[in-house]
Amino acid sequence: MVSSFNDAISAYRNAAAGKTDTVAERVTGTGNTVDPGESFADMVRGAAYDARDTMVNSEQMTQKAITGDAELHEVVTAVSAAEVTLRTVVGVRDKAVEAYQSILNMPV
C-alpha cells in the first residue's frame, strides 16, 4: 500500500510517465508484491491459486486435528478462512455468469 502522500504523488508521476514497471505495491496482510502492469488474467490466476492454497491448508489442519496434532483454535481459524474463501469464489463465479448472460442478451 502507498504509505504516504508523497509516495502516492511519486507513483502517479511514474505511472503518467509510463514507468509503471518501476512501481511495486505491497498487498496489505499478504506480504506479496503486485506489479501494477499485471494483466487481469494474471490477477485472477493468482487469486485462484491463493484460494486453492487456503482450501488445502484447511484440509491439512482438519487432518491434523483428527490425529491430535493441531490445536482447536488453529483448526477453527483454517476452516473459517476456507469458508470465507469458498463464499468469495462462489460470489465471483455468480457475477461472472451473470455478466456473461447479460452480454448474450445484448442486441446486435
MMTF fields as JSON, N, C-alpha, C and O atoms, coordinates in Angstrom:
{
  "mmtfVersion": "1.0.0",
  "mmtfProducer": "UNKNOWN",
  "numBonds": 431,
  "numAtoms": 432,
  "numGroups": 108,
  "numChains": 1,
  "numModels": 1,
  "chainsPerModel": [1],
  "groupsPerChain": [108],
  "chainIdList": ["A"],
  "bondAtomList": [4, 2, 8, 6, 12, 10, 16, 14, 20, 18, 24, 22, 28, 26, 32, 30, 36, 34, 40, 38, 44, 42, 48, 46, 52, 50, 56, 54, 60, 58, 64, 62, 68, 66, 72, 70, 76, 74, 80, 78, 84, 82, 88, 86, 92, 90, 96, 94, 100, 98, 104, 102, 108, 106, 112, 110, 116, 114, 120, 118, 124, 122, 128, 126, 132, 130, 136, 134, 140, 138, 144, 142, 148, 146, 152, 150, 156, 154, 160, 158, 164, 162, 168, 166, 172, 170, 176, 174, 180, 178, 184, 182, 188, 186, 192, 190, 196, 194, 200, 198, 204, 202, 208, 206, 212, 210, 216, 214, 220, 218, 224, 222, 228, 226, 232, 230, 236, 234, 240, 238, 244, 242, 248, 246, 252, 250, 256, 254, 260, 258, 264, 262, 268, 266, 272, 270, 276, 274, 280, 278, 284, 282, 288, 286, 292, 290, 296, 294, 300, 298, 304, 302, 308, 306, 312, 310, 316, 314, 320, 318, 324, 322, 328, 326, 332, 330, 336, 334, 340, 338, 344, 342, 348, 346, 352, 350, 356, 354, 360, 358, 364, 362, 368, 366, 372, 370, 376, 374, 380, 378, 384, 382, 388, 386, 392, 390, 396, 394, 400, 398, 404, 402, 408, 406, 412, 410, 416, 414, 420, 418, 424, 422, 428, 426],
  "bondOrderList": [1, 1, 1, 1, 1, 1, 1, 1, 1, 1, 1, 1, 1, 1, 1, 1, 1, 1, 1, 1, 1, 1, 1, 1, 1, 1, 1, 1, 1, 1, 1, 1, 1, 1, 1, 1, 1, 1, 1, 1, 1, 1, 1, 1, 1, 1, 1, 1, 1, 1, 1, 1, 1, 1, 1, 1, 1, 1, 1, 1, 1, 1, 1, 1, 1, 1, 1, 1, 1, 1, 1, 1, 1, 1, 1, 1, 1, 1, 1, 1, 1, 1, 1, 1, 1, 1, 1, 1, 1, 1, 1, 1, 1, 1, 1, 1, 1, 1, 1, 1, 1, 1, 1, 1, 1, 1, 1],
  "groupList": [{"groupName": "MET", "atomNameList": ["N", "CA", "C", "O"], "elementList": ["N", "C", "C", "O"], "formalChargeList": [0, 0, 0, 0], "bondAtomList": [1, 0, 2, 1, 3, 2], "bondOrderList": [1, 1, 2], "singleLetterCode": "M", "chemCompType": "L-PEPTIDE LINKING"}, {"groupName": "VAL", "atomNameList": ["N", "CA", "C", "O"], "elementList": ["N", "C", "C", "O"], "formalChargeList": [0, 0, 0, 0], "bondAtomList": [1, 0, 2, 1, 3, 2], "bondOrderList": [1, 1, 2], "singleLetterCode": "V", "chemCompType": "L-PEPTIDE LINKING"}, {"groupName": "SER", "atomNameList": ["N", "CA", "C", "O"], "elementList": ["N", "C", "C", "O"], "formalChargeList": [0, 0, 0, 0], "bondAtomList": [1, 0, 2, 1, 3, 2], "bondOrderList": [1, 1, 2], "singleLetterCode": "S", "chemCompType": "L-PEPTIDE LINKING"}, {"groupName": "PHE", "atomNameList": ["N", "CA", "C", "O"], "elementList": ["N", "C", "C", "O"], "formalChargeList": [0, 0, 0, 0], "bondAtomList": [1, 0, 2, 1, 3, 2], "bondOrderList": [1, 1, 2], "singleLetterCode": "F", "chemCompType": "L-PEPTIDE LINKING"}, {"groupName": "ASN", "atomNameList": ["N", "CA", "C", "O"], "elementList": ["N", "C", "C", "O"], "formalChargeList": [0, 0, 0, 0], "bondAtomList": [1, 0, 2, 1, 3, 2], "bondOrderList": [1, 1, 2], "singleLetterCode": "N", "chemCompType": "L-PEPTIDE LINKING"}, {"groupName": "ASP", "atomNameList": ["N", "CA", "C", "O"], "elementList": ["N", "C", "C", "O"], "formalChargeList": [0, 0, 0, 0], "bondAtomList": [1, 0, 2, 1, 3, 2], "bondOrderList": [1, 1, 2], "singleLetterCode": "D", "chemCompType": "L-PEPTIDE LINKING"}, {"groupName": "ALA", "atomNameList": ["N", "CA", "C", "O"], "elementList": ["N", "C", "C", "O"], "formalChargeList": [0, 0, 0, 0], "bondAtomList": [1, 0, 2, 1, 3, 2], "bondOrderList": [1, 1, 2], "singleLetterCode": "A", "chemCompType": "L-PEPTIDE LINKING"}, {"groupName": "ILE", "atomNameList": ["N", "CA", "C", "O"], "elementList": ["N", "C", "C", "O"], "formalChargeList": [0, 0, 0, 0], "bondAtomList": [1, 0, 2, 1, 3, 2], "bondOrderList": [1, 1, 2], "singleLetterCode": "I", "chemCompType": "L-PEPTIDE LINKING"}, {"groupName": "TYR", "atomNameList": ["N", "CA", "C", "O"], "elementList": ["N", "C", "C", "O"], "formalChargeList": [0, 0, 0, 0], "bondAtomList": [1, 0, 2, 1, 3, 2], "bondOrderList": [1, 1, 2], "singleLetterCode": "Y", "chemCompType": "L-PEPTIDE LINKING"}, {"groupName": "ARG", "atomNameList": ["N", "CA", "C", "O"], "elementList": ["N", "C", "C", "O"], "formalChargeList": [0, 0, 0, 0], "bondAtomList": [1, 0, 2, 1, 3, 2], "bondOrderList": [1, 1, 2], "singleLetterCode": "R", "chemCompType": "L-PEPTIDE LINKING"}, {"groupName": "GLY", "atomNameList": ["N", "CA", "C", "O"], "elementList": ["N", "C", "C", "O"], "formalChargeList": [0, 0, 0, 0], "bondAtomList": [1, 0, 2, 1, 3, 2], "bondOrderList": [1, 1, 2], "singleLetterCode": "G", "chemCompType": "PEPTIDE LINKING"}, {"groupName": "LYS", "atomNameList": ["N", "CA", "C", "O"], "elementList": ["N", "C", "C", "O"], "formalChargeList": [0, 0, 0, 0], "bondAtomList": [1, 0, 2, 1, 3, 2], "bondOrderList": [1, 1, 2], "singleLetterCode": "K", "chemCompType": "L-PEPTIDE LINKING"}, {"groupName": "THR", "atomNameList": ["N", "CA", "C", "O"], "elementList": ["N", "C", "C", "O"], "formalChargeList": [0, 0, 0, 0], "bondAtomList": [1, 0, 2, 1, 3, 2], "bondOrderList": [1, 1, 2], "singleLetterCode": "T", "chemCompType": "L-PEPTIDE LINKING"}, {"groupName": "GLU", "atomNameList": ["N", "CA", "C", "O"], "elementList": ["N", "C", "C", "O"], "formalChargeList": [0, 0, 0, 0], "bondAtomList": [1, 0, 2, 1, 3, 2], "bondOrderList": [1, 1, 2], "singleLetterCode": "E", "chemCompType": "L-PEPTIDE LINKING"}, {"groupName": "PRO", "atomNameList": ["N", "CA", "C", "O"], "elementList": ["N", "C", "C", "O"], "formalChargeList": [0, 0, 0, 0], "bondAtomList": [1, 0, 2, 1, 3, 2], "bondOrderList": [1, 1, 2], "singleLetterCode": "P", "chemCompType": "L-PEPTIDE LINKING"}, {"groupName": "GLN", "atomNameList": ["N", "CA", "C", "O"], "elementList": ["N", "C", "C", "O"], "formalChargeList": [0, 0, 0, 0], "bondAtomList": [1, 0, 2, 1, 3, 2], "bondOrderList": [1, 1, 2], "singleLetterCode": "Q", "chemCompType": "L-PEPTIDE LINKING"}, {"groupName": "LEU", "atomNameList": ["N", "CA", "C", "O"], "elementList": ["N", "C", "C", "O"], "formalChargeList": [0, 0, 0, 0], "bondAtomList": [1, 0, 2, 1, 3, 2], "bondOrderList": [1, 1, 2], "singleLetterCode": "L", "chemCompType": "L-PEPTIDE LINKING"}, {"groupName": "HIS", "atomNameList": ["N", "CA", "C", "O"], "elementList": ["N", "C", "C", "O"], "formalChargeList": [0, 0, 0, 0], "bondAtomList": [1, 0, 2, 1, 3, 2], "bondOrderList": [1, 1, 2], "singleLetterCode": "H", "chemCompType": "L-PEPTIDE LINKING"}],
  "groupTypeList": [0, 1, 2, 2, 3, 4, 5, 6, 7, 2, 6, 8, 9, 4, 6, 6, 6, 10, 11, 12, 5, 12, 1, 6, 13, 9, 1, 12, 10, 12, 10, 4, 12, 1, 5, 14, 10, 13, 2, 3, 6, 5, 0, 1, 9, 10, 6, 6, 8, 5, 6, 9, 5, 12, 0, 1, 4, 2, 13, 15, 0, 12, 15, 11, 6, 7, 12, 10, 5, 6, 13, 16, 17, 13, 1, 1, 12, 6, 1, 2, 6, 6, 13, 1, 12, 16, 9, 12, 1, 1, 10, 1, 9, 5, 11, 6, 1, 13, 6, 8, 15, 2, 7, 16, 4, 0, 14, 1],
  "groupIdList": [1, 2, 3, 4, 5, 6, 7, 8, 9, 10, 11, 12, 13, 14, 15, 16, 17, 18, 19, 20, 21, 22, 23, 24, 25, 26, 27, 28, 29, 30, 31, 32, 33, 34, 35, 36, 37, 38, 39, 40, 41, 42, 43, 44, 45, 46, 47, 48, 49, 50, 51, 52, 53, 54, 55, 56, 57, 58, 59, 60, 61, 62, 63, 64, 65, 66, 67, 68, 69, 70, 71, 72, 73, 74, 75, 76, 77, 78, 79, 80, 81, 82, 83, 84, 85, 86, 87, 88, 89, 90, 91, 92, 93, 94, 95, 96, 97, 98, 99, 100, 101, 102, 103, 104, 105, 106, 107, 108],
  "secStructList": [7, 7, 7, 1, 2, 2, 2, 2, 2, 2, 2, 2, 2, 2, 2, 2, 6, 6, 7, 4, 4, 4, 7, 7, 3, 3, 7, 6, 6, 6, 7, 7, 3, 3, 7, 6, 6, 7, 7, 2, 2, 2, 2, 2, 2, 2, 2, 2, 2, 2, 2, 2, 2, 2, 2, 2, 2, 2, 2, 2, 2, 2, 2, 2, 2, 2, 2, 6, 7, 1, 7, 2, 2, 2, 2, 2, 2, 2, 2, 2, 2, 2, 2, 2, 2, 2, 2, 2, 2, 2, 2, 2, 2, 2, 2, 2, 2, 2, 2, 2, 2, 2, 2, 2, 6, 1, 7, 7],
  "xCoordList": [0.837, 0.0, 0.879, 1.995, 0.396, 1.143, 1.136, 0.079, 2.324, 2.423, 2.253, 1.922, 2.471, 2.339, 1.846, 1.799, 1.485, 1.01, 2.097, 1.813, 3.343, 4.445, 4.685, 4.986, 4.553, 4.692, 3.588, 3.829, 2.393, 1.276, 1.532, 1.268, 2.043, 2.349, 3.444, 3.353, 4.469, 5.551, 5.04, 5.417, 4.191, 3.628, 2.776, 2.821, 2.004, 1.176, 2.056, 1.779, 3.101, 4.006, 4.68, 4.792, 5.13, 5.757, 4.772, 5.124, 3.54, 2.531, 2.201, 2.04, 2.098, 1.795, 2.929, 2.693, 4.151, 5.305, 5.543, 6.487, 4.689, 4.848, 5.856, 6.298, 6.227, 7.217, 6.542, 6.993, 5.474, 4.744, 5.533, 5.26, 6.523, 7.286, 8.208, 8.716, 8.437, 9.294, 8.503, 9.084, 7.187, 6.336, 5.904, 5.399, 6.087, 5.6, 4.817, 5.231, 3.689, 2.834, 2.766, 2.619, 2.871, 2.786, 1.329, 0.676, 0.829, -0.553, -0.669, 0.091, -1.6, -1.763, -2.11, -3.058, -1.352, -1.66, -1.082, -0.922, -0.754, -0.263, 1.241, 1.842, 1.864, 3.306, 3.724, 4.921, 2.776, 3.088, 3.257, 2.639, 4.101, 4.204, 3.402, 3.319, 2.815, 1.962, 2.54, 2.905, 2.625, 3.055, 1.836, 0.872, 1.839, 0.668, 0.324, -0.814, 1.281, 1.022, 0.535, 0.42, 0.252, -0.195, -1.531, -2.403, -1.683, -2.925, -4.041, -3.797, -5.261, -6.418, -6.376, -6.698, -5.982, -5.894, -4.886, -5.13, -3.752, -2.751, -3.28, -3.005, -4.043, -4.623, -5.63, -5.645, -6.47, -7.458, -6.758, -7.15, -5.72, -4.961, -4.342, -4.394, -3.763, -3.172, -4.21, -3.95, -5.385, -6.456, -6.93, -7.231, -6.996, -7.406, -6.382, -6.753, -5.111, -4.071, -4.129, -3.962, -4.365, -4.495, -5.697, -5.621, -6.802, -7.998, -7.717, -8.104, -7.044, -6.694, -5.794, -5.994, -4.809, -3.898, -4.642, -4.333, -5.618, -6.414, -7.212, -7.303, -7.794, -8.582, -7.691, -8.062, -6.524, -5.588, -5.136, -5.049, -4.849, -4.45, -5.56, -5.288, -6.794, -7.927, -8.018, -8.236, -7.85, -7.894, -6.766, -6.969, -5.573, -4.435, -4.65, -4.334, -5.19, -5.45, -6.522, -6.438, -7.524, -8.56, -7.961, -8.294, -7.073, -6.411, -5.533, -5.484, -4.845, -4.025, -4.893, -4.482, -6.09, -6.991, -7.451, -7.597, -7.678, -8.108, -7.033, -7.336, -5.779, -4.675, -4.229, -3.404, -4.767, -4.427, -3.184, -2.619, -2.74, -1.52, -1.777, -0.831, -3.034, -3.342, -4.254, -5.069, -4.091, -4.944, -6.305, -6.416, -7.321, -8.676, -8.808, -9.465, -8.198, -8.313, -7.66, -8.128, -6.581, -5.951, -6.872, -6.962, -7.551, -8.473, -9.658, -10.059, -10.212, -11.362, -10.981, -11.759, -9.805, -9.34, -9.182, -9.605, -8.581, -8.375, -9.696, -9.871, -10.623, -11.923, -12.72, -13.403, -12.64, -13.329, -12.764, -13.514, -11.449, -10.826, -11.263, -11.51, -11.358, -11.804, -13.253, -13.61, -14.088, -15.491, -15.622, -16.392, -14.881, -14.915, -14.401, -14.97, -13.338, -12.788, -13.787, -13.955, -14.453, -15.442, -16.597, -17.049, -17.077, -18.167, -17.731, -18.516, -16.494, -15.975, -15.884, -16.29, -15.352, -15.225, -16.599, -16.777, -17.561, -18.912, -19.531, -20.204, -19.309, -19.829, -19.229, -19.941, -17.929, -17.268, -17.77, -18.023, -17.914, -18.431, -19.836, -20.136, -20.698, -22.064, -22.082, -22.862, -21.225, -21.159, -20.634, -21.104, -19.665, -19.133, -20.191, -20.304, -20.964, -22.037, -23.104, -23.619, -23.436, -24.431, -23.966, -24.758, -22.685, -22.145, -22.169, -22.507, -21.819, -21.836, -23.25, -23.459, -24.218, -25.607, -26.11, -26.862, -25.71, -26.151, -25.516, -26.141, -24.285, -23.668, -24.411, -24.622, -24.808, -25.548, -26.89, -27.371, -27.501, -28.803, -28.76, -29.808, -27.564, -27.429, -27.864, -27.528, -28.608, -28.98, -27.767, -26.927, -27.7, -26.554, -26.8, -25.93],
  "yCoordList": [-1.172, 0.0, 1.231, 1.202, 2.285, 3.535, 4.075, 4.205, 4.39, 4.725, 6.208, 6.573, 7.064, 8.487, 9.221, 8.667, 10.469, 11.308, 11.485, 11.439, 11.69, 11.876, 10.615, 10.705, 9.449, 8.205, 8.083, 7.609, 8.507, 8.462, 9.382, 9.011, 10.574, 11.524, 10.949, 11.04, 10.363, 9.773, 8.624, 8.495, 7.8, 6.683, 7.186, 6.623, 8.233, 8.821, 9.384, 9.168, 10.094, 10.666, 9.57, 9.679, 8.51, 7.398, 6.734, 6.402, 6.541, 5.912, 6.801, 6.304, 8.111, 9.041, 9.091, 9.319, 8.88, 8.899, 7.538, 7.373, 6.562, 5.236, 4.367, 3.359, 4.729, 3.971, 3.037, 2.922, 2.377, 1.527, 0.293, -0.306, -0.104, -1.293, -1.054, -2.011, 0.221, 0.509, 0.608, 0.693, 0.598, 0.757, -0.621, -1.41, -0.921, -2.173, -1.835, -0.993, -2.49, -2.21, -3.461, -4.569, -3.288, -4.413, -4.589, -3.652, -5.814, -6.105, -6.225, -6.961, -5.518, -5.482, -6.853, -7.489, -7.304, -8.539, -9.788, -10.79, -9.781, -10.996, -11.015, -12.088, -9.844, -9.779, -9.955, -9.996, -10.062, -10.221, -8.865, -7.884, -8.814, -7.593, -7.772, -8.868, -6.683, -6.703, -5.765, -4.632, -6.232, -5.391, -4.65, -5.294, -3.308, -2.569, -2.854, -2.63, -3.343, -3.668, -5.094, -5.561, -5.783, -7.164, -7.251, -6.402, -8.278, -8.407, -8.925, -9.473, -8.739, -9.209, -10.721, -11.25, -11.412, -12.873, -13.333, -14.303, -12.637, -12.986, -12.753, -13.535, -11.67, -11.378, -12.463, -12.911, -12.878, -13.918, -15.244, -15.974, -15.553, -16.787, -16.798, -17.81, -15.675, -15.587, -15.753, -16.409, -15.163, -15.305, -16.751, -17.247, -17.429, -18.835, -19.7, -20.598, -19.437, -20.201, -19.94, -20.864, -18.689, -18.362, -19.069, -19.556, -19.124, -19.813, -21.297, -21.9, -21.885, -23.306, -23.568, -24.538, -22.704, -22.877, -22.79, -23.534, -21.888, -21.763, -23.03, -23.492, -23.599, -24.824, -26.006, -26.819, -26.089, -27.18, -27.052, -28.053, -25.835, -25.616, -26.054, -26.662, -25.747, -26.144, -27.665, -28.205, -28.349, -29.814, -30.398, -31.349, -29.82, -30.305, -30.103, -30.98, -28.943, -28.685, -29.626, -30.071, -29.929, -30.87, -32.249, -32.918, -32.677, -33.97, -33.976, -34.974, -32.872, -32.772, -32.817, -33.371, -32.237, -32.261, -33.678, -34.065, -34.449, -35.841, -36.646, -37.483, -36.405, -37.141, -36.514, -37.089, -35.335, -34.686, -33.828, -33.474, -33.483, -32.686, -31.197, -30.421, -30.777, -29.35, -28.89, -29.65, -27.638, -27.03, -26.702, -26.477, -26.679, -26.425, -25.05, -24.919, -24.028, -22.675, -22.588, -21.831, -23.354, -23.359, -23.978, -23.498, -25.04, -25.719, -24.81, -24.68, -24.186, -23.298, -22.126, -21.737, -21.564, -20.457, -20.893, -20.18, -22.054, -22.544, -22.85, -22.53, -23.464, -23.792, -22.515, -22.428, -21.54, -20.265, -19.547, -18.981, -19.569, -18.95, -19.658, -19.014, -20.989, -21.747, -21.418, -21.324, -21.243, -20.908, -19.541, -19.378, -18.564, -17.226, -17.27, -16.631, -18.014, -18.146, -18.787, -18.334, -19.839, -20.507, -19.575, -19.541, -18.822, -17.875, -16.805, -16.402, -16.349, -15.346, -15.911, -15.261, -17.118, -17.753, -17.959, -17.704, -18.411, -18.616, -17.28, -17.207, -16.236, -14.916, -14.39, -13.836, -14.558, -14.119, -14.929, -14.376, -16.229, -17.072, -16.641, -16.556, -16.369, -15.947, -14.626, -14.469, -13.686, -12.409, -12.595, -11.932, -13.492, -13.747, -14.374, -14.001, -15.313, -15.934, -14.901, -14.871, -14.061, -13.01, -12.046, -11.656, -11.657, -10.764, -11.433, -10.793, -12.704, -13.451, -13.515, -13.321, -13.785, -13.866, -12.511, -12.449, -11.433, -10.117, -9.766, -9.092, -10.213, -9.998, -10.775, -10.269, -12.015, -12.817, -12.186, -12.342, -11.485, -10.881, -9.524, -8.945, -9.004, -7.698, -7.807, -8.772, -6.812, -6.831, -6.497, -5.674, -7.147, -6.946, -5.858, -5.566],
  "zCoordList": [0.0, 0.0, 0.0, 0.518, -0.563, -0.573, 0.851, 1.468, 1.369, 2.786, 3.083, 4.211, 2.1, 2.384, 1.142, 0.044, 1.348, 0.256, -0.799, -1.996, -0.362, -1.306, -2.136, -3.327, -1.518, -2.265, -3.31, -4.42, -2.958, -3.899, -5.082, -6.226, -4.819, -5.898, -6.796, -8.02, -6.198, -6.991, -7.847, -9.012, -7.275, -8.029, -9.179, -10.272, -8.951, -10.006, -11.123, -12.303, -10.755, -11.767, -12.581, -13.802, -11.905, -12.62, -13.571, -14.703, -13.112, -13.959, -15.148, -16.263, -14.928, -16.013, -17.031, -18.217, -16.572, -17.469, -18.116, -18.889, -17.802, -18.388, -17.674, -18.225, -16.473, -15.71, -14.706, -13.567, -15.117, -14.175, -13.777, -12.736, -14.602, -14.247, -13.058, -12.474, -12.685, -11.539, -10.245, -9.163, -10.353, -9.18, -8.716, -9.515, -7.463, -6.895, -5.651, -4.854, -5.482, -4.346, -3.48, -3.996, -2.181, -1.27, -0.874, -0.415, -1.059, -0.737, 0.779, 1.408, 1.35, 2.793, 3.334, 2.873, 4.303, 5.004, 4.374, 5.071, 3.069, 2.441, 2.307, 2.247, 2.26, 2.079, 0.638, 0.354, -0.286, -1.702, -2.355, -1.942, -3.382, -4.163, -5.435, -5.988, -5.89, -7.066, -8.099, -7.785, -9.331, -10.436, -10.958, -11.375, -10.953, -11.415, -12.871, -13.285, -13.656, -15.043, -15.24, -16.373, -14.156, -14.217, -14.952, -14.769, -15.782, -16.534, -15.635, -14.56, -16.099, -15.35, -15.194, -14.13, -16.249, -16.207, -15.159, -14.442, -15.071, -14.061, -12.653, -11.743, -12.477, -11.175, -10.773, -9.626, -11.73, -11.443, -11.156, -10.246, -11.937, -11.727, -10.319, -9.619, -9.922, -8.586, -7.49, -6.481, -7.68, -6.692, -6.61, -5.524, -7.756, -7.753, -7.026, -6.27, -7.249, -6.537, -5.033, -4.237, -4.64, -3.219, -2.597, -1.469, -3.335, -2.837, -2.673, -1.672, -3.654, -3.56, -2.352, -1.621, -2.148, -1.017, 0.312, 1.242, 0.409, 1.627, 1.88, 3.018, 0.821, 0.976, 1.37, 2.217, 0.752, 1.087, 2.54, 3.251, 2.983, 4.374, 5.33, 6.365, 4.983, 5.823, 5.927, 7.011, 4.799, 4.812, 5.649, 6.403, 5.51, 6.293, 7.787, 8.59, 8.155, 9.568, 10.108, 11.253, 9.296, 9.716, 9.947, 10.925, 9.046, 9.221, 10.472, 11.191, 10.729, 11.937, 13.19, 14.209, 13.122, 14.269, 14.562, 15.721, 13.511, 13.7, 14.397, 15.247, 14.049, 14.675, 15.986, 16.696, 16.317, 17.578, 17.504, 18.54, 16.298, 16.131, 16.019, 15.88, 16.076, 15.925, 17.053, 17.575, 17.408, 18.419, 17.804, 16.599, 18.636, 18.163, 17.516, 16.483, 18.102, 17.543, 16.166, 15.316, 15.926, 14.602, 13.56, 12.43, 13.95, 13.04, 12.728, 11.571, 13.755, 13.548, 12.652, 11.781, 12.853, 12.016, 10.566, 9.655, 10.343, 8.979, 8.293, 7.117, 9.007, 8.423, 8.14, 7.12, 9.019, 8.793, 7.572, 6.777, 7.427, 6.251, 4.978, 3.959, 5.035, 3.869, 3.531, 2.357, 4.55, 4.307, 3.652, 2.705, 4.144, 3.558, 2.121, 1.236, 1.893, 0.547, -0.395, -1.527, 0.063, -0.775, -1.117, -2.262, -0.138, -0.397, -1.399, -2.258, -1.293, -2.227, -3.637, -4.6, -3.756, -5.075, -5.705, -6.896, -4.928, -5.452, -5.872, -6.9, -5.092, -5.444, -6.733, -7.57, -6.898, -8.126, -9.311, -10.382, -9.127, -10.198, -10.61, -11.801, -9.63, -9.93, -10.711, -11.65, -10.321, -11.029, -12.454, -13.378, -12.636, -13.973, -14.867, -16.035, -14.35, -15.123, -15.449, -16.566, -14.488, -14.716, -15.806, -16.663, -15.783, -16.807, -18.17, -19.165, -18.231, -19.492, -20.05, -21.247, -19.186, -19.638, -20.126, -21.098, -19.471, -19.924, -21.27, -22.089, -21.506, -22.813, -23.897, -24.999, -23.576, -24.549, -24.889, -26.012, -23.958, -24.17, -24.845, -25.127, -25.111, -25.75, -27.218, -27.904, -27.682, -29.105, -29.973, -29.607, -31.114, -32.003, -33.003, -33.824]
}
